[in-house]
Amino acid sequence: MTEITQSRDPHSIYHQLRLQHGPVAPVELEPGVPGWLVMGVDQLRIITEREALFSRDARNWRDLNDGIVSPDSGLLPMMAYRPNVIGADQQEHRRLRQPLDDGVGRINHRALRRQVQRICSELIGSFAQLGKADLVADYAAYVPMLAVASLFGLDTRQGHELRAALIALFSSQTDSQVGNRSFEQILFDTLRERQQNPTEDLTTALMNHPNLQDDPEVLQSMVVMISAGNETTTCWIAHTLYRMITDTSFDDRLRSGQLGVDDALDEVLWREPPMTHMPARYALRDIELGGQSIRHGDVLILGLSAANSDPALAPGGRRPPNNRAHMAYSAGPHMCPAQDTSRVITRTAVDTALHLLPGLRLTVTPGEISWNPSPWTRCPTQLPVEFAVPHEITAPPAAPRHIGETA
């Protein structure tokens, strides 16, 4: 799986897998651990919508129960069972999903946009006079975490600590379990603080939600909202900036206004969805899917990026303008609840860079750009650039202290 996300052209690999296996292909998640990559849109919708046949609960994973997956496997921080909305099915999922939907519904997008503009301006201001920067390490990696952290009442220092922990967690490498423990400890400390000093942030809102029965359920809801919102939005920002810098036609259309920022963002979602491969579903019985014999307990990975190149979504490879029929947010009851919020953050980050960093150009060739080692997300590890030193950058007025409130 990692080999696919690190490839220069993963869609060519998907094409070859389709030719060889059809819309559902056997893959190796890590050495000795098999799985299925679901690349067909119809098959992806089946496994995401038919909860009686395919579960999100990893306790149904046969190879984990049989000891084929090591207890210290780097896959487990992303795939092991957690008592949260991600690992729940049907009515239990509905109960745990409602606090997330309610929390997202509280977010004042106008205030969030102002907060993100301020974060972006301050980040750019820290390197603008140098005339060079790494737009991943110095910018895209921090904007979402600082923005999402502020929704939960965390300060800038805590936002940076959470970012470091998440890098390890999403990598599914040897340090992923350490990163997972560090991430949860920071959020647990924040929850304890809010129990003593409640405010109007999302931590307090989750703490007081009637659907969440105890501290672990509140904590796991925080884990889901922050981890999912940060990593995927970082990828979205980084891919859009990469496309702006390396694709002259794309950049010209964007800067001239021929291509709106939202349309540009959707072009990126089609080609490089932030969550490339989504773990996971577990078969609850023997079943045929896409011409493959799936056994009870098999693990299936949602190939969101691969599904976007399924001819069923865009016959002949052509998509009409403003088409958002992509699978970037998955499908079914577990579909991402924060699509609008992530778009506000990404649009603001891209738009701010577009206006404050004139003449962006890579200082390396596109072929020298490497990709993160995660099997789940595909993101450039660095974007070293030079640009014309801009005039003095002034951050917009501070947003209201609490931006997790209804506008």
N, C-alpha and C positions, 0 to 999 in steps of 0.2 A: 504493500500500500504506500509506504513512504516513497518508494521509487517512482510511483505515479505522480505524487505531489511535487517531487523535486525535478521532474522532467521538464525540459524546455517546451515540450508540446504534449501535455497530458491527453489532449483530445485525439491525437493520433494513436495513443495507446488504447483509449476507449474504443476507437474505431476497429483496431485489430482484435480486441476482446470480443466485440460484437460479431465480427466476421467468424471468429473461432467458436464462440460459445452461445451467441444470441444475447438477449437483453439481461440475462443473469449469468454472471461469470464466477468461477471459483477463484479465490485469491488466498494469499497467506498474510495474515494480520501481523504476525511476527514469526520467526522461525519455529515451525512445528505447530502453529495455531491456524487452522483453516477457517475460512468464512466465505460468504457469497457477497459479491458486489452487484447491487441491483441498479442497472443503468437504464432500463426502459421506463418511460413515464407511466404506462398502464400498470406495470408491475409495482412500481414505486407507490402508486396510489392504492393498490390492493393492500400492500403490507402496512401502509400508514393509516388506512381507514377501517380495516377489518380487525378490530381489536380482539375478537374472539379467536382469531387464527394466529395473530402475531402480537407478541407482548413486548413491552419496553422493560420488563422486570428481568434483570440479569440473573436472578436466581433460577431462571429457566434455561440458562446456558449450559448445555450438556458438557462441553469440554472444560468448563470451569469446575463444574461439580465432580467431574471424573479426574481432576488433577492434571489435565493436559496443559492448562494455563497455570503458570507458577503463581504462588501467592504474592511474590514481589514483582510480578510482571508490570512493565511500564504501561500496559494497556488499561490497567484496572482503575486509575483515577478518572478516566473518561468512560469506562465501560462497566465497572462493578456496580452492584445495586447500592443505591442511596435511598433513604426514606424521604424522597422528595417527589416533586411533580414529574421529573424526567423518568423516574423508575416506576411510576404508577400507571395503572390501566383503568379504563371505564369510570365507574362512579368515584373511586378514590382519586383518580386523575382529575375529575371535574371539581372535586372538593379542594384540591391543592392548587388547581389552575386559577380558580376565582380570585384569590388574593393577588396573584400576579396581574391578572387583567384589571382588577380594581386599582392596583398600584400604578400601572402604566396610564390608566385613565385619569389619575390625579396630576400627571405631569403637565405643567404649564409650558407649552412648546415655545411660546414667545419669550418667556424668561429663560428657558433653556438655551435658545438660540443666542441671546445676549451673553449668557454665561460662557458658552462655547466660543463666541467671538472674542471674549476677553481672554480666555485660556489660549486661544490660537495667537492672538496678538502678542501676548506675553511670551509665549514660546518662540515665536518668530523674532521678537525684539531681543531675545537672549543671544541670537546668532546672526542677526541681519547685517550688522556692521562688518562681519567677517567676510561676507560675500560668498560663503560656502557653508554647507551643512550636510548632514545625513537626514533626509526627510523621513526615514523610518525611525531611527534611534532618537533623533532630536524633536520629532514632530508627531508622526502618525501613531507611534507607540504610546504616547502620553495623552493625546487629546481625549480619546474615549474614556480611559480610566479616570482621568481627573474630572471629566464631566459626569460620568456615572457615579463616581465616589461622592461627588458633591450632592447628588440626589439623595444619598443615604446618610449625609451628614459627616462624611469623612473629610479630613483636611488633606492638603497637598502632600505632606510627608507620607500619610497613610496610603494615599493613592499610588505613590511611587513604590511603596512596599508591596502593595497588592499586585502591581504590574510585574514585579520581579517574581513573585510566587506563581503568577499565572503563566509566565513564560515556561517555567519548569513543568507545570501541570499539563499544559496542552502539548508539550513535546512528546509525551509518552515515552520518554527515555528513562535512564536509570535514576534521575533525580526527581521524577514526576511525583512520587509519593511524598517526598520531603516538601516539595512546593505545595502540594495539596494540604498538608498539615499546617503549614505556615499561613496559607490563605484563609483557612477556616479559623485559625486562632485570632487573626486580626479582626475578622467579622464577629467572632464571639465576644471579644473585648468591647467592640462597638455596641453590640446588643446589651451587654451588661451596663454600659454607660447610659444608654437610653432608658433602661429600666429605672435608673436613678434620676435621670434628667430628660424626660420626654420632650420632644420638639415637634416640628411640623414636617419632618423628613420621612422618607420611605421606610427607614428602619422602624420608626415609631408606628407608622401605619401598619406594617406587617405584624409588629408586636401586638397590636390591638385588634387584629382581624379575627372575627369569630370562627373562621374556618381552620385556623392554625391552633392546634391544641396544646403545644408546649414549646419550650425554647428550641429543642432540636428541629422542629418543623419550621419555626421562624428562621433559624440559622440556615437551614437548607434552602429556603425560599430566597434568602439573600444571596447565597452561593450561586443559585441558578441565574438570578437576574443580573448579577454583577459579572460573573464569568462569561456568560453567553453574550451580554451586551458589549463587553470590552474586546475580546479577541476577534470576534467577527467584524466589528466596526473598524478596528485597527486594520484588518486585511482589506476592507472595502476602501478605506482612505488611501492606503498604500498602493493598491492596484490602480486606483483612479489616477493618482499622481504619477505612477510608473507609465501609465498609458499616455498621459499628457506629455511626458518628457520624451518618450520613445516613439510615439506615433504622431508624426508631423500633421497629418490630415486631421486626426482627432483633436489635437491641440488647437489648430487653426480654426476648426469649426466651433470649438468651445469658446475661444477668446473673441471670435468675431460675432458671436451670438447666433450663428447658424444652428448650433447644437446647444439646447438649454442644459443647465447643470443637471437637472433631474433626468433628462434623456441620456446624458453622458453616464450618469450613475447606473442607469438601467442597462446600458450597453456593457458595462463592466460586470453587472450581476449575471448577464447571460453568459459571458465568456469565462469569468473568474468569480463565481459565487464565493463569499467569505468562508462558508462551511463547505469544503470540497466533498468530504465524505462524512456522513452523519452516523455515529453509532447510536443505537443499534436496535434491531428487532430480533426476537427469538421465536422460532416456530413452535407452536403449541401442539402440532400434530404433523404427521407425514403428509406432504402435499406437493403437487406439481406446480411449478411457477416458472414461466418463461422457458418451458422446455426442459427444466432441470428438476430432478427429484430431490426435494428438500426434506430432510429428516427432522423428526421431533427433537427440539433442542439445538438445532443449527442456528448460527448467528448470521444475520443479514445486515449488510452495511448499505445505507442509502447513498447512492452515487449521485448527489445533487448536481455536480458539475457535468457528469456524464449524461444525466437525463436532459440537461439543457441542450445537448447536441443530438438528442433523439429526433429523427425526422418527423415523428408524430407531432412535435411542438412547432416545427417550422418546416413544412413541406418544401423541398427543393432548396433548403437553406435560407429561405427568405422570410423575414419577419416584417410586418407592417410597423410604421412608426408608433411610438408610445405603447409598445406591446410589453405588458408585465406578466405574461403567462409563464414566465420562467419558474423553476423549482428552487430558487435560491433560499426561500424561507421554509422549505419542506412542504408538507401537505397534511391534511387530516387534523385530528384533535390536538396534536402536539405542534402544530404550525406555530412559528415564532409570533409571540404576542406584541412585540415591540418594534414592528416594522417602521412605523411613522417616527418613533423616537430615534431609531438608528439612522434614519434618513435625514432628520434634522441635524444630527451631529456630523454626519459625513458631508452633507451638502455645505454646511457652514465651514467645516475644515477645508474642503476643496476650494470653495469660493474665496475664503480668506487668503489661502496660499496663492490663488490665481491673481488676486489684486495686490498683494504685498510683496510678491517675489517675481519681479520682471526678469525675462530672459533666462528662465531656468534651463540648465543643460547638464546632462550627466558628465561626470569626470572620468567615467569608465565606459567601456562598450556595453551594450545590453547583454552580450554574451557572458560578461564577467559578473553579472548579478546572480547571486545564489538565492536559494529558497529555503525557508525554515524546514526543519527535519520532521515536522509533525505529519502523521498519516491523515489527520483530520482537516487541517487548514493549509492553505497554500499562500504564502506571503513572502515578498522579497525581504531578505534579511537586512539589506541596506540599499539606500538610494543616495549615493554621494553626488552632490550637485554644486554647481557654481551659479551665481546670479548677479545681476547688477545691484549694487548696494542701494537700497531704497532710501527715500527721505525718512525723517523721523517717524517712527510708528507710535501712534497713540492708541492705547486700549480704549474701547468703548466704556461708558459708565458701567459701574458694577450692577449686576443683575440683583433682583431681590434675594435676600439671604436664603429663603426657602423656595425652591423651584419645583418642589414636588406637590404643588397645589393646583387645583383646577383654575384655569384662566377665567 
